[in-house]
Amino acid sequence: MNMEGRYLSDFETLIHIFKSVFGTGILSMPAAFYASGLFLGLAGTIVVSFICTHCAYILVVCAHELYERTERTEMTFAEVAEESCLLGPEWGKKFAKPARLIVEVGIFIAYFTTCSCYSVIIASNFEYIIFSYLGHQIEIRIILAAMIGPFILLEYIPNLKSLVPVMLTANILMLIGIGITFYYLVIDLPPLSERVAFQHITKWPTFISITIFAVEAIGVVMPLENHMKIPEHIIGWFGVLVQGFTLVTVIYAIVGFFGYFKYGSDVKGSITLNLPGEEHATKAVNIIISMAVFCTFGIQFYVCIEIAWNGIKHRYEKHKLLAEYVLRTVMAPSAFPSSGLLVPVGIEIVTFWERGFGFCYWKVFKNIVVVIAALIALIFGSLYAIEDIIELYVLVYEEDPKNI
């Protein structure tokens, strides 16, 4: 990618990390708190965020360890997975190529589908706004087609340094949108006694699934670390990574707490659906958040472009710049319609295999907890998604069987 002389300061990296985590997942946090209870939700958000932060953290720690062993200065997520196997225990060497492939494919699919969802979210919000103000129903596919040009222009931004103003704008817009939403959450609050403090354990997996998918953003960690002026500053007790995740965790916990506190069992999957739809301020929230999501497309899709470009750039030594922009032009329209936790702990195990796993194998037990959390998110997240799809098609069929 075009990065010569364009490395990120700590603050610029923080802007990127904050926006990568601070996304539309925050709108689902009140629903997550409904599945956990008010006070269990507060504790659970901290725990889940800690797990996600820890996985991102150990990925960078392993990368720095491998830098020393290989005398390299940067690696992609996939290269870290591959080198950890090659330089780890003897039994791990045969898994080097599969590990790289799994990470590349897994991260690409995760972020590519995320960008596809973003495009639909933006189009759906604008469809709602147009209908609210003009009274005309515009086919969502027309809106998506109109969005392709702006998305391609956004993807022409060549590097993470140049994306900083866009991400800063996205952060500001998102904070404004959440600020307006929060105003509606704190007025006319019911008595605290009307809300459940600790939900039944059978609902906890729903909370874990929603929160992990809202907070997890490991795909952007290595691209950002590779392009920092001082990569060592991304880790540490007060490193950029911890700062970004901590800020987002506080905001997520507050919105989740007050969202459920205000609406209780009536809370929707997205808290914006609970807001009074006839007021101009709530309509503005949809516009503001849509604009923030549009800007976020830049950092999310950067991950996909980097993976694809690293796979083909050796074939275009003479015309690298032209080939890169052709790739960006082709990939951006194609994005229209839990490796993040599991892979880092696996990398940590093989990277530090020779050094052991600490007193009483505490790292092994710690990683078992992470794996369990990841599997819960994967299984129950998929289950609830399938249930929602079935429910949607049953509803459509009941309204008009010809629509199926």
C-alpha positions as CSV (number, residue, x, y, z in Angstrom):
1,M,0.0,0.0,0.0
2,N,1.1,3.6,-0.4
3,M,2.7,4.2,3.0
4,E,6.1,5.8,2.4
5,G,6.5,8.7,4.8
6,R,2.9,8.4,6.1
7,Y,3.1,6.8,9.5
8,L,0.6,7.3,12.2
9,S,1.1,9.1,15.5
10,D,-0.3,7.7,18.7
11,F,-3.3,10.0,18.6
12,E,-4.0,9.2,14.9
13,T,-3.9,5.5,15.8
14,L,-6.2,6.0,18.7
15,I,-8.7,7.7,16.3
16,H,-8.7,4.7,14.1
17,I,-9.0,2.2,16.9
18,F,-11.8,4.1,18.6
19,K,-13.8,4.2,15.4
20,S,-13.1,0.6,14.5
21,V,-14.7,-0.5,17.8
22,F,-17.2,2.3,18.2
23,G,-19.7,1.3,15.6
24,T,-23.3,0.4,15.1
25,G,-23.0,-2.4,17.7
26,I,-23.6,0.2,20.4
27,L,-27.2,0.5,19.2
28,S,-27.7,-3.1,20.2
29,M,-26.3,-2.8,23.7
30,P,-29.6,-2.0,25.4
31,A,-30.9,-5.3,24.0
32,A,-27.8,-7.0,25.4
33,F,-28.5,-5.6,28.8
34,Y,-32.1,-6.8,28.6
35,A,-30.6,-10.3,28.2
36,S,-28.3,-9.9,31.2
37,G,-30.0,-7.5,33.6
38,L,-28.9,-4.0,34.6
39,F,-26.0,-4.7,36.9
40,L,-24.9,-8.0,35.4
41,G,-24.7,-6.1,32.1
42,L,-22.3,-3.5,33.5
43,A,-20.0,-6.2,34.9
44,G,-20.4,-8.4,31.8
45,T,-19.6,-5.5,29.4
46,I,-16.3,-4.9,31.2
47,V,-15.4,-8.6,31.2
48,V,-16.3,-9.2,27.5
49,S,-14.4,-6.0,26.5
50,F,-11.4,-7.2,28.6
51,I,-11.4,-10.5,26.7
52,C,-11.5,-8.7,23.3
53,T,-8.8,-6.3,24.3
54,H,-6.7,-9.1,25.6
55,C,-6.9,-11.0,22.4
56,A,-5.9,-7.9,20.4
57,Y,-3.1,-7.3,22.9
58,I,-1.6,-10.7,22.8
59,L,-1.7,-10.7,19.0
60,V,0.6,-7.6,19.0
61,V,2.8,-9.0,21.8
62,C,3.3,-12.2,19.7
63,A,4.1,-10.1,16.6
64,H,6.8,-8.1,18.5
65,E,8.3,-11.4,19.7
66,L,8.3,-12.7,16.1
67,Y,9.9,-9.5,14.8
68,E,12.9,-10.1,17.0
69,R,13.2,-13.8,15.9
70,T,12.9,-13.0,12.2
71,E,14.5,-9.5,12.2
72,R,11.5,-8.1,10.4
73,T,9.8,-4.8,11.3
74,E,6.2,-5.6,10.3
75,M,3.8,-8.4,9.6
76,T,0.2,-8.9,8.7
77,F,-2.2,-10.8,11.0
78,A,-1.9,-13.8,8.6
79,E,1.9,-13.6,8.6
80,V,2.0,-13.6,12.4
81,A,-0.1,-16.8,12.4
82,E,2.2,-18.4,9.8
83,E,5.5,-17.4,11.5
84,S,4.3,-18.4,14.9
85,C,3.8,-22.0,13.6
86,L,7.1,-22.0,11.7
87,L,9.1,-20.8,14.7
88,G,7.1,-22.6,17.3
89,P,7.1,-26.3,18.4
90,E,8.0,-28.9,15.8
91,W,4.5,-30.2,15.6
92,G,3.2,-26.7,14.6
93,K,5.3,-26.3,11.5
94,K,2.9,-28.3,9.3
95,F,0.1,-25.9,10.3
96,A,1.9,-22.8,9.1
97,K,0.3,-22.5,5.6
98,P,-3.2,-23.6,6.8
99,A,-3.0,-21.1,9.6
100,R,-2.2,-18.2,7.2
101,L,-5.0,-19.2,4.9
102,I,-7.5,-19.5,7.7
103,V,-6.7,-16.1,9.0
104,E,-6.7,-14.4,5.6
105,V,-10.0,-16.0,4.5
106,G,-11.7,-15.6,7.9
107,I,-10.8,-11.9,8.3
108,F,-11.6,-11.1,4.7
109,I,-15.0,-12.7,4.9
110,A,-15.7,-11.1,8.3
111,Y,-14.9,-7.5,7.1
112,F,-16.2,-7.9,3.6
113,T,-19.6,-9.0,5.0
114,T,-19.5,-6.2,7.5
115,C,-19.0,-3.7,4.8
116,S,-21.9,-5.2,2.9
117,C,-24.1,-4.8,6.0
118,Y,-22.9,-1.2,6.3
119,S,-24.1,-0.4,2.8
120,V,-27.5,-1.9,3.5
121,I,-27.8,-0.1,6.8
122,I,-27.0,3.3,5.2
123,A,-29.4,2.6,2.3
124,S,-32.2,1.5,4.7
125,N,-31.8,4.6,6.8
126,F,-31.9,7.0,3.8
127,E,-34.9,5.1,2.5
128,Y,-36.7,5.8,5.8
129,I,-35.7,9.4,5.8
130,I,-36.8,10.0,2.2
131,F,-40.1,8.4,2.9
132,S,-40.6,10.4,6.2
133,Y,-39.9,13.8,4.6
134,L,-41.1,13.3,1.0
135,G,-43.7,10.6,1.3
136,H,-42.2,8.7,-1.6
137,Q,-41.0,5.1,-1.4
138,I,-37.7,4.6,-3.2
139,E,-36.5,1.1,-4.0
140,I,-33.5,0.3,-1.8
141,R,-31.6,-1.1,-4.8
142,I,-31.7,2.4,-6.4
143,I,-30.2,4.0,-3.3
144,L,-27.5,1.3,-3.2
145,A,-26.7,2.0,-6.8
146,A,-26.4,5.7,-6.1
147,M,-24.0,5.0,-3.3
148,I,-21.5,3.1,-5.3
149,G,-19.8,6.2,-6.6
150,P,-19.2,7.8,-3.2
151,F,-18.0,4.5,-1.8
152,I,-15.4,4.1,-4.6
153,L,-14.1,7.6,-4.0
154,L,-13.8,6.8,-0.3
155,E,-11.8,3.7,-1.1
156,Y,-9.4,5.8,-3.3
157,I,-8.0,7.3,-0.1
158,P,-4.6,5.7,-0.4
159,N,-3.5,5.0,3.2
160,L,-4.4,5.1,6.9
161,K,-2.7,8.4,7.4
162,S,-5.0,10.1,4.9
163,L,-8.0,8.3,6.4
164,V,-7.5,10.0,9.8
165,P,-9.7,13.1,9.0
166,V,-12.4,10.8,7.7
167,M,-12.3,8.6,10.9
168,L,-12.2,11.7,13.1
169,T,-15.3,13.0,11.3
170,A,-17.0,9.6,11.8
171,N,-16.2,9.6,15.5
172,I,-17.6,13.1,15.9
173,L,-20.8,12.2,14.0
174,M,-21.2,9.0,16.0
175,L,-20.8,10.8,19.3
176,I,-23.4,13.4,18.2
177,G,-25.8,10.7,17.2
178,I,-25.4,8.8,20.4
179,G,-25.6,12.1,22.4
180,I,-29.0,12.8,20.9
181,T,-30.1,9.3,21.6
182,F,-28.8,9.5,25.1
183,Y,-31.0,12.5,25.8
184,Y,-34.1,10.5,25.1
185,L,-32.8,7.7,27.3
186,V,-32.4,9.8,30.5
187,I,-35.7,11.6,30.5
188,D,-38.7,10.2,32.3
189,L,-36.9,7.2,33.7
190,P,-39.0,4.6,35.5
191,P,-38.2,3.4,39.0
192,L,-35.1,1.3,39.1
193,S,-37.1,-1.4,40.9
194,E,-39.0,-2.1,37.7
195,R,-35.9,-3.4,36.0
196,V,-34.2,-6.8,36.4
197,A,-30.8,-6.6,38.0
198,F,-29.7,-10.1,37.1
199,Q,-31.4,-12.1,34.3
200,H,-31.8,-15.9,34.3
201,I,-28.6,-17.7,33.2
202,T,-30.3,-19.0,30.1
203,K,-30.3,-15.5,28.6
204,W,-26.6,-14.8,29.3
205,P,-25.4,-16.3,26.0
206,T,-27.5,-13.7,24.1
207,F,-25.7,-10.9,26.0
208,I,-22.3,-12.4,25.4
209,S,-23.0,-12.8,21.7
210,I,-24.2,-9.3,21.1
211,T,-21.4,-7.7,23.2
212,I,-18.6,-9.7,21.6
213,F,-19.8,-8.8,18.1
214,A,-20.2,-5.2,19.1
215,V,-16.7,-4.8,20.6
216,E,-14.4,-7.2,18.6
217,A,-12.3,-5.4,16.0
218,I,-9.1,-7.4,15.8
219,G,-8.8,-7.2,12.0
220,V,-7.6,-3.6,12.1
221,V,-5.0,-4.1,14.9
222,M,-2.0,-5.3,12.8
223,P,-2.5,-2.8,9.9
224,L,-2.5,0.0,12.5
225,E,0.5,-1.4,14.4
226,N,2.5,-1.8,11.1
227,H,1.9,1.9,10.2
228,M,2.6,3.5,13.6
229,K,5.7,5.8,14.0
230,I,6.4,4.0,17.4
231,P,4.7,0.5,17.2
232,E,5.6,-0.2,20.8
233,H,3.2,2.4,22.0
234,I,0.2,0.3,20.9
235,I,0.7,-2.0,23.9
236,G,1.3,-1.4,27.6
237,W,-1.0,-0.6,30.5
238,F,-1.7,2.8,29.1
239,G,-1.0,2.0,25.4
240,V,-3.1,3.1,22.5
241,L,-5.0,-0.2,22.3
242,V,-6.0,-0.1,26.0
243,Q,-7.0,3.6,25.7
244,G,-9.3,3.0,22.7
245,F,-11.0,-0.1,24.1
246,T,-11.5,1.5,27.5
247,L,-13.2,4.6,26.1
248,V,-15.5,2.5,24.0
249,T,-16.3,0.2,26.8
250,V,-17.4,3.0,29.1
251,I,-19.7,4.4,26.3
252,Y,-21.2,1.0,25.5
253,A,-21.9,0.3,29.2
254,I,-23.6,3.7,29.7
255,V,-25.8,3.4,26.6
256,G,-26.7,-0.3,27.3
257,F,-27.5,0.5,31.0
258,F,-29.8,3.5,30.3
259,G,-31.3,2.0,27.2
260,Y,-32.6,-1.0,29.1
261,F,-33.3,1.2,32.2
262,K,-35.6,3.4,30.1
263,Y,-37.4,0.8,27.9
264,G,-37.2,-2.4,29.8
265,S,-38.6,-5.4,28.0
266,D,-39.8,-3.1,25.2
267,V,-36.3,-2.4,24.1
268,K,-35.7,-3.1,20.4
269,G,-32.7,-4.7,18.6
270,S,-31.5,-1.2,17.7
271,I,-32.2,1.4,20.3
272,T,-33.0,4.0,17.6
273,L,-36.2,2.0,16.9
274,N,-37.5,2.9,20.4
275,L,-37.1,6.7,19.9
276,P,-40.2,8.7,19.0
277,G,-40.1,8.5,15.2
278,E,-42.2,11.7,14.6
279,E,-39.6,14.1,16.0
280,H,-37.0,15.8,13.8
281,A,-34.2,15.1,16.3
282,T,-34.7,11.3,16.1
283,K,-34.8,11.5,12.3
284,A,-31.6,13.4,12.4
285,V,-30.0,10.6,14.4
286,N,-30.6,8.2,11.5
287,I,-28.9,10.7,9.1
288,I,-26.0,11.3,11.4
289,I,-25.3,7.7,12.2
290,S,-25.6,6.8,8.5
291,M,-23.0,9.4,7.6
292,A,-20.8,8.0,10.4
293,V,-21.2,4.5,9.1
294,F,-20.3,5.7,5.6
295,C,-17.0,7.1,6.9
296,T,-16.3,3.9,8.8
297,F,-16.5,2.0,5.6
298,G,-13.0,3.4,4.9
299,I,-11.2,1.6,7.7
300,Q,-13.2,-1.6,7.6
301,F,-12.7,-2.0,3.8
302,Y,-9.0,-1.2,4.1
303,V,-8.6,-4.5,5.8
304,C,-10.1,-6.3,2.8
305,I,-8.1,-4.3,0.3
306,E,-4.8,-5.0,2.2
307,I,-5.4,-8.7,2.2
308,A,-6.3,-8.8,-1.5
309,W,-3.4,-6.5,-2.5
310,N,-0.8,-8.5,-0.6
311,G,-2.0,-11.6,-2.5
312,I,-1.5,-10.1,-6.0
313,K,1.0,-7.2,-5.8
314,H,4.0,-9.3,-6.7
315,R,2.4,-9.7,-10.2
316,Y,2.3,-6.0,-10.9
317,E,5.8,-4.7,-10.1
318,K,5.8,-2.3,-13.1
319,H,2.4,-0.8,-12.6
320,K,1.7,-1.1,-8.8
321,L,-0.2,2.1,-8.4
322,L,-2.5,1.5,-11.4
323,A,-3.1,-2.1,-10.3
324,E,-3.9,-1.0,-6.7
325,Y,-6.5,1.5,-7.8
326,V,-8.1,-0.9,-10.3
327,L,-8.4,-3.3,-7.3
328,R,-10.0,-0.7,-5.2
329,T,-12.4,0.3,-8.0
330,V,-13.5,-3.3,-8.5
331,M,-13.8,-4.3,-4.9
332,A,-15.8,-1.4,-3.5
333,P,-19.0,-2.1,-5.5
334,S,-18.6,-5.9,-4.8
335,A,-19.2,-5.2,-1.1
336,F,-22.8,-4.4,-1.7
337,P,-25.0,-7.1,-1.1
338,S,-15.0,-15.5,15.8
339,S,-11.7,-16.0,14.4
340,G,-11.1,-12.6,16.2
341,L,-10.9,-14.4,19.5
342,L,-9.8,-17.9,18.7
343,V,-6.8,-17.2,16.5
344,P,-4.9,-14.9,18.9
345,V,-4.9,-17.4,21.7
346,G,-3.7,-20.1,19.3
347,I,-0.9,-17.8,18.1
348,E,0.1,-17.1,21.7
349,I,0.3,-20.8,22.5
350,V,2.6,-21.8,19.6
351,T,4.7,-18.5,19.9
352,F,5.6,-19.0,23.5
353,W,5.5,-22.9,23.5
354,E,9.2,-23.2,24.5
355,R,8.8,-20.7,27.4
356,G,5.9,-22.4,29.0
357,F,2.6,-21.1,30.1
358,G,3.2,-19.5,33.5
359,F,2.6,-20.5,37.1
360,C,0.3,-23.5,37.3
361,Y,-0.4,-23.1,33.5
362,W,-2.5,-20.0,34.1
363,K,-2.2,-19.0,30.5
364,V,-3.8,-22.3,29.4
365,F,-6.8,-21.8,31.7
366,K,-7.1,-18.1,30.6
367,N,-7.2,-19.2,27.0
368,I,-9.8,-21.8,27.8
369,V,-12.1,-19.0,29.1
370,V,-11.5,-17.0,25.9
371,V,-12.3,-20.0,23.7
372,I,-15.5,-20.7,25.6
373,A,-16.6,-17.1,25.2
374,A,-15.8,-17.2,21.5
375,L,-17.8,-20.5,21.0
376,I,-20.8,-19.1,22.9
377,A,-20.8,-16.0,20.6
378,L,-20.4,-18.1,17.5
379,I,-23.1,-20.7,18.3
380,F,-25.7,-18.5,19.9
381,G,-25.1,-15.5,17.6
382,S,-25.6,-17.8,14.6
383,L,-28.7,-19.4,16.2
384,Y,-30.4,-16.1,16.9
385,A,-29.6,-14.8,13.4
386,I,-31.2,-17.9,11.8
387,E,-34.2,-17.5,14.1
388,D,-34.6,-13.9,13.0
389,I,-34.4,-14.9,9.3
390,I,-37.1,-17.6,9.8
391,E,-39.3,-15.1,11.7
392,L,-38.9,-12.5,8.9
393,Y,-39.9,-14.9,6.2
394,V,-42.8,-16.3,8.2
395,L,-44.1,-12.7,8.7
396,V,-43.7,-11.9,5.0
397,Y,-45.5,-15.1,4.0
398,E,-48.4,-14.4,6.3
399,E,-48.8,-10.9,4.9
400,D,-48.6,-12.0,1.2
401,P,-47.6,-15.6,0.2
402,K,-46.7,-14.3,-3.3
403,N,-43.7,-12.3,-1.9
404,I,-41.8,-15.5,-1.0
